[in-house]
């Protein structure tokens, strides 16, 4: 059997063990019972179970995240329409007329929609990982006037040493 076929067969056997270990655990078997059945150690069984859980839950979580993003996008469109559409203001069932003779705008509704939009956008950012922290590294060096004077003195001394060495050589 070629190396590729052998590796493929080993992978298939391992995958079968992972699924078997998971199924046995779901039926109530202990890690030790599963390990004995499969001929592996209990920590290996625990790794198999964790791997299968990850394989089953990650796609489910991704699908749920996709559904929630679709719902948020729908709500964002509806709230955006409220923000863009200046609704006239009604008070006690009657249209309120502004001083310019035109209908007054219901600014409270727009402000409430704007606040809701902020919440929706925040939820969307959290789902998409936009708030994921990133790592930075900063190095701070403190320099005092004494440090600066000392560095200048060292430079002068090194220049003087080079001059003296040049005179000795030449």
MIPA-230144 format. One record per residue (C-alpha): z, y, x; residue number from 1. Coordinates in steps of 0.05 Angstrom, whole numbers, plus 5000, padded with zeros to 4 digits. Layout:
N
<node><zz>Z</zz><yy>Y</yy><xx>X</xx><pos>NUM</pos></node>
...
END
This chain:
170
<node><zz>5000</zz><yy>5000</yy><xx>5000</xx><pos>1</pos></node>
<node><zz>4982</zz><yy>5069</yy><xx>5027</xx><pos>2</pos></node>
<node><zz>5035</zz><yy>5121</yy><xx>5042</xx><pos>3</pos></node>
<node><zz>5014</zz><yy>5164</yy><xx>4983</xx><pos>4</pos></node>
<node><zz>5018</zz><yy>5106</yy><xx>4934</xx><pos>5</pos></node>
<node><zz>5085</zz><yy>5085</yy><xx>4962</xx><pos>6</pos></node>
<node><zz>5113</zz><yy>5155</yy><xx>4955</xx><pos>7</pos></node>
<node><zz>5086</zz><yy>5161</yy><xx>4884</xx><pos>8</pos></node>
<node><zz>5118</zz><yy>5094</yy><xx>4865</xx><pos>9</pos></node>
<node><zz>5185</zz><yy>5116</yy><xx>4895</xx><pos>10</pos></node>
<node><zz>5182</zz><yy>5181</yy><xx>4857</xx><pos>11</pos></node>
<node><zz>5168</zz><yy>5144</yy><xx>4792</xx><pos>12</pos></node>
<node><zz>5226</zz><yy>5096</yy><xx>4804</xx><pos>13</pos></node>
<node><zz>5272</zz><yy>5155</yy><xx>4819</xx><pos>14</pos></node>
<node><zz>5250</zz><yy>5193</yy><xx>4757</xx><pos>15</pos></node>
<node><zz>5263</zz><yy>5130</yy><xx>4715</xx><pos>16</pos></node>
<node><zz>5333</zz><yy>5126</yy><xx>4745</xx><pos>17</pos></node>
<node><zz>5346</zz><yy>5199</yy><xx>4729</xx><pos>18</pos></node>
<node><zz>5326</zz><yy>5190</yy><xx>4655</xx><pos>19</pos></node>
<node><zz>5365</zz><yy>5124</yy><xx>4651</xx><pos>20</pos></node>
<node><zz>5427</zz><yy>5156</yy><xx>4681</xx><pos>21</pos></node>
<node><zz>5423</zz><yy>5214</yy><xx>4632</xx><pos>22</pos></node>
<node><zz>5412</zz><yy>5169</yy><xx>4571</xx><pos>23</pos></node>
<node><zz>5470</zz><yy>5123</yy><xx>4591</xx><pos>24</pos></node>
<node><zz>5516</zz><yy>5184</yy><xx>4600</xx><pos>25</pos></node>
<node><zz>5496</zz><yy>5211</yy><xx>4532</xx><pos>26</pos></node>
<node><zz>5516</zz><yy>5143</yy><xx>4502</xx><pos>27</pos></node>
<node><zz>5585</zz><yy>5150</yy><xx>4534</xx><pos>28</pos></node>
<node><zz>5579</zz><yy>5110</yy><xx>4598</xx><pos>29</pos></node>
<node><zz>5622</zz><yy>5133</yy><xx>4656</xx><pos>30</pos></node>
<node><zz>5593</zz><yy>5155</yy><xx>4722</xx><pos>31</pos></node>
<node><zz>5620</zz><yy>5093</yy><xx>4755</xx><pos>32</pos></node>
<node><zz>5588</zz><yy>5046</yy><xx>4704</xx><pos>33</pos></node>
<node><zz>5521</zz><yy>5082</yy><xx>4712</xx><pos>34</pos></node>
<node><zz>5526</zz><yy>5080</yy><xx>4787</xx><pos>35</pos></node>
<node><zz>5540</zz><yy>5005</yy><xx>4786</xx><pos>36</pos></node>
<node><zz>5482</zz><yy>4993</yy><xx>4738</xx><pos>37</pos></node>
<node><zz>5432</zz><yy>5033</yy><xx>4780</xx><pos>38</pos></node>
<node><zz>5459</zz><yy>5013</yy><xx>4848</xx><pos>39</pos></node>
<node><zz>5475</zz><yy>5084</yy><xx>4871</xx><pos>40</pos></node>
<node><zz>5538</zz><yy>5124</yy><xx>4882</xx><pos>41</pos></node>
<node><zz>5575</zz><yy>5164</yy><xx>4827</xx><pos>42</pos></node>
<node><zz>5558</zz><yy>5231</yy><xx>4861</xx><pos>43</pos></node>
<node><zz>5484</zz><yy>5211</yy><xx>4860</xx><pos>44</pos></node>
<node><zz>5491</zz><yy>5196</yy><xx>4785</xx><pos>45</pos></node>
<node><zz>5522</zz><yy>5264</yy><xx>4775</xx><pos>46</pos></node>
<node><zz>5463</zz><yy>5296</yy><xx>4811</xx><pos>47</pos></node>
<node><zz>5415</zz><yy>5255</yy><xx>4768</xx><pos>48</pos></node>
<node><zz>5448</zz><yy>5280</yy><xx>4704</xx><pos>49</pos></node>
<node><zz>5449</zz><yy>5352</yy><xx>4727</xx><pos>50</pos></node>
<node><zz>5375</zz><yy>5348</yy><xx>4746</xx><pos>51</pos></node>
<node><zz>5356</zz><yy>5319</yy><xx>4678</xx><pos>52</pos></node>
<node><zz>5397</zz><yy>5372</yy><xx>4643</xx><pos>53</pos></node>
<node><zz>5360</zz><yy>5426</yy><xx>4682</xx><pos>54</pos></node>
<node><zz>5294</zz><yy>5393</yy><xx>4665</xx><pos>55</pos></node>
<node><zz>5310</zz><yy>5392</yy><xx>4591</xx><pos>56</pos></node>
<node><zz>5346</zz><yy>5459</yy><xx>4583</xx><pos>57</pos></node>
<node><zz>5304</zz><yy>5506</yy><xx>4625</xx><pos>58</pos></node>
<node><zz>5241</zz><yy>5499</yy><xx>4582</xx><pos>59</pos></node>
<node><zz>5283</zz><yy>5506</yy><xx>4519</xx><pos>60</pos></node>
<node><zz>5315</zz><yy>5570</yy><xx>4546</xx><pos>61</pos></node>
<node><zz>5247</zz><yy>5597</yy><xx>4566</xx><pos>62</pos></node>
<node><zz>5219</zz><yy>5583</yy><xx>4496</xx><pos>63</pos></node>
<node><zz>5280</zz><yy>5617</yy><xx>4463</xx><pos>64</pos></node>
<node><zz>5272</zz><yy>5677</yy><xx>4509</xx><pos>65</pos></node>
<node><zz>5198</zz><yy>5682</yy><xx>4490</xx><pos>66</pos></node>
<node><zz>5216</zz><yy>5680</yy><xx>4416</xx><pos>67</pos></node>
<node><zz>5269</zz><yy>5734</yy><xx>4424</xx><pos>68</pos></node>
<node><zz>5221</zz><yy>5778</yy><xx>4462</xx><pos>69</pos></node>
<node><zz>5170</zz><yy>5771</yy><xx>4406</xx><pos>70</pos></node>
<node><zz>5222</zz><yy>5791</yy><xx>4354</xx><pos>71</pos></node>
<node><zz>5244</zz><yy>5850</yy><xx>4396</xx><pos>72</pos></node>
<node><zz>5172</zz><yy>5873</yy><xx>4404</xx><pos>73</pos></node>
<node><zz>5163</zz><yy>5871</yy><xx>4328</xx><pos>74</pos></node>
<node><zz>5226</zz><yy>5912</yy><xx>4317</xx><pos>75</pos></node>
<node><zz>5206</zz><yy>5961</yy><xx>4371</xx><pos>76</pos></node>
<node><zz>5140</zz><yy>5973</yy><xx>4335</xx><pos>77</pos></node>
<node><zz>5175</zz><yy>5985</yy><xx>4269</xx><pos>78</pos></node>
<node><zz>5226</zz><yy>6033</yy><xx>4299</xx><pos>79</pos></node>
<node><zz>5172</zz><yy>6069</yy><xx>4338</xx><pos>80</pos></node>
<node><zz>5135</zz><yy>6081</yy><xx>4273</xx><pos>81</pos></node>
<node><zz>5198</zz><yy>6114</yy><xx>4244</xx><pos>82</pos></node>
<node><zz>5205</zz><yy>6158</yy><xx>4306</xx><pos>83</pos></node>
<node><zz>5132</zz><yy>6180</yy><xx>4303</xx><pos>84</pos></node>
<node><zz>5130</zz><yy>6192</yy><xx>4228</xx><pos>85</pos></node>
<node><zz>5167</zz><yy>6255</yy><xx>4210</xx><pos>86</pos></node>
<node><zz>5195</zz><yy>6238</yy><xx>4141</xx><pos>87</pos></node>
<node><zz>5213</zz><yy>6296</yy><xx>4095</xx><pos>88</pos></node>
<node><zz>5285</zz><yy>6309</yy><xx>4081</xx><pos>89</pos></node>
<node><zz>5312</zz><yy>6295</yy><xx>4011</xx><pos>90</pos></node>
<node><zz>5379</zz><yy>6318</yy><xx>3986</xx><pos>91</pos></node>
<node><zz>5407</zz><yy>6295</yy><xx>3919</xx><pos>92</pos></node>
<node><zz>5338</zz><yy>6266</yy><xx>3905</xx><pos>93</pos></node>
<node><zz>5302</zz><yy>6332</yy><xx>3915</xx><pos>94</pos></node>
<node><zz>5255</zz><yy>6352</yy><xx>3971</xx><pos>95</pos></node>
<node><zz>5287</zz><yy>6404</yy><xx>4018</xx><pos>96</pos></node>
<node><zz>5241</zz><yy>6462</yy><xx>4035</xx><pos>97</pos></node>
<node><zz>5249</zz><yy>6496</yy><xx>4103</xx><pos>98</pos></node>
<node><zz>5249</zz><yy>6571</yy><xx>4113</xx><pos>99</pos></node>
<node><zz>5174</zz><yy>6569</yy><xx>4131</xx><pos>100</pos></node>
<node><zz>5159</zz><yy>6540</yy><xx>4063</xx><pos>101</pos></node>
<node><zz>5142</zz><yy>6470</yy><xx>4088</xx><pos>102</pos></node>
<node><zz>5183</zz><yy>6408</yy><xx>4074</xx><pos>103</pos></node>
<node><zz>5243</zz><yy>6401</yy><xx>4121</xx><pos>104</pos></node>
<node><zz>5241</zz><yy>6341</yy><xx>4169</xx><pos>105</pos></node>
<node><zz>5295</zz><yy>6287</yy><xx>4165</xx><pos>106</pos></node>
<node><zz>5318</zz><yy>6293</yy><xx>4238</xx><pos>107</pos></node>
<node><zz>5379</zz><yy>6248</yy><xx>4226</xx><pos>108</pos></node>
<node><zz>5334</zz><yy>6189</yy><xx>4211</xx><pos>109</pos></node>
<node><zz>5293</zz><yy>6202</yy><xx>4274</xx><pos>110</pos></node>
<node><zz>5356</zz><yy>6207</yy><xx>4316</xx><pos>111</pos></node>
<node><zz>5384</zz><yy>6142</yy><xx>4288</xx><pos>112</pos></node>
<node><zz>5317</zz><yy>6108</yy><xx>4301</xx><pos>113</pos></node>
<node><zz>5318</zz><yy>6135</yy><xx>4372</xx><pos>114</pos></node>
<node><zz>5388</zz><yy>6107</yy><xx>4384</xx><pos>115</pos></node>
<node><zz>5365</zz><yy>6040</yy><xx>4356</xx><pos>116</pos></node>
<node><zz>5304</zz><yy>6041</yy><xx>4401</xx><pos>117</pos></node>
<node><zz>5349</zz><yy>6050</yy><xx>4461</xx><pos>118</pos></node>
<node><zz>5388</zz><yy>5988</yy><xx>4442</xx><pos>119</pos></node>
<node><zz>5325</zz><yy>5948</yy><xx>4431</xx><pos>120</pos></node>
<node><zz>5296</zz><yy>5969</yy><xx>4498</xx><pos>121</pos></node>
<node><zz>5362</zz><yy>5952</yy><xx>4532</xx><pos>122</pos></node>
<node><zz>5360</zz><yy>5882</yy><xx>4500</xx><pos>123</pos></node>
<node><zz>5289</zz><yy>5873</yy><xx>4522</xx><pos>124</pos></node>
<node><zz>5305</zz><yy>5894</yy><xx>4593</xx><pos>125</pos></node>
<node><zz>5362</zz><yy>5844</yy><xx>4597</xx><pos>126</pos></node>
<node><zz>5318</zz><yy>5787</yy><xx>4572</xx><pos>127</pos></node>
<node><zz>5263</zz><yy>5802</yy><xx>4622</xx><pos>128</pos></node>
<node><zz>5311</zz><yy>5810</yy><xx>4680</xx><pos>129</pos></node>
<node><zz>5296</zz><yy>5884</yy><xx>4692</xx><pos>130</pos></node>
<node><zz>5369</zz><yy>5896</yy><xx>4707</xx><pos>131</pos></node>
<node><zz>5371</zz><yy>5842</yy><xx>4760</xx><pos>132</pos></node>
<node><zz>5408</zz><yy>5870</yy><xx>4820</xx><pos>133</pos></node>
<node><zz>5374</zz><yy>5873</yy><xx>4886</xx><pos>134</pos></node>
<node><zz>5407</zz><yy>5871</yy><xx>4954</xx><pos>135</pos></node>
<node><zz>5405</zz><yy>5928</yy><xx>5003</xx><pos>136</pos></node>
<node><zz>5437</zz><yy>5935</yy><xx>5071</xx><pos>137</pos></node>
<node><zz>5461</zz><yy>6001</yy><xx>5099</xx><pos>138</pos></node>
<node><zz>5489</zz><yy>6016</yy><xx>5167</xx><pos>139</pos></node>
<node><zz>5531</zz><yy>6078</yy><xx>5177</xx><pos>140</pos></node>
<node><zz>5544</zz><yy>6107</yy><xx>5246</xx><pos>141</pos></node>
<node><zz>5594</zz><yy>6162</yy><xx>5256</xx><pos>142</pos></node>
<node><zz>5579</zz><yy>6211</yy><xx>5312</xx><pos>143</pos></node>
<node><zz>5630</zz><yy>6263</yy><xx>5334</xx><pos>144</pos></node>
<node><zz>5616</zz><yy>6325</yy><xx>5377</xx><pos>145</pos></node>
<node><zz>5653</zz><yy>6289</yy><xx>5434</xx><pos>146</pos></node>
<node><zz>5605</zz><yy>6230</yy><xx>5428</xx><pos>147</pos></node>
<node><zz>5545</zz><yy>6278</yy><xx>5432</xx><pos>148</pos></node>
<node><zz>5574</zz><yy>6314</yy><xx>5493</xx><pos>149</pos></node>
<node><zz>5589</zz><yy>6248</yy><xx>5528</xx><pos>150</pos></node>
<node><zz>5518</zz><yy>6222</yy><xx>5515</xx><pos>151</pos></node>
<node><zz>5490</zz><yy>6287</yy><xx>5544</xx><pos>152</pos></node>
<node><zz>5534</zz><yy>6281</yy><xx>5606</xx><pos>153</pos></node>
<node><zz>5512</zz><yy>6208</yy><xx>5616</xx><pos>154</pos></node>
<node><zz>5438</zz><yy>6229</yy><xx>5611</xx><pos>155</pos></node>
<node><zz>5450</zz><yy>6284</yy><xx>5663</xx><pos>156</pos></node>
<node><zz>5485</zz><yy>6236</yy><xx>5710</xx><pos>157</pos></node>
<node><zz>5429</zz><yy>6184</yy><xx>5704</xx><pos>158</pos></node>
<node><zz>5377</zz><yy>6238</yy><xx>5717</xx><pos>159</pos></node>
<node><zz>5417</zz><yy>6260</yy><xx>5779</xx><pos>160</pos></node>
<node><zz>5422</zz><yy>6187</yy><xx>5803</xx><pos>161</pos></node>
<node><zz>5346</zz><yy>6178</yy><xx>5796</xx><pos>162</pos></node>
<node><zz>5335</zz><yy>6242</yy><xx>5836</xx><pos>163</pos></node>
<node><zz>5382</zz><yy>6219</yy><xx>5892</xx><pos>164</pos></node>
<node><zz>5350</zz><yy>6150</yy><xx>5895</xx><pos>165</pos></node>
<node><zz>5281</zz><yy>6181</yy><xx>5899</xx><pos>166</pos></node>
<node><zz>5305</zz><yy>6225</yy><xx>5958</xx><pos>167</pos></node>
<node><zz>5334</zz><yy>6165</yy><xx>5994</xx><pos>168</pos></node>
<node><zz>5271</zz><yy>6123</yy><xx>5985</xx><pos>169</pos></node>
<node><zz>5222</zz><yy>6178</yy><xx>6001</xx><pos>170</pos></node>
END
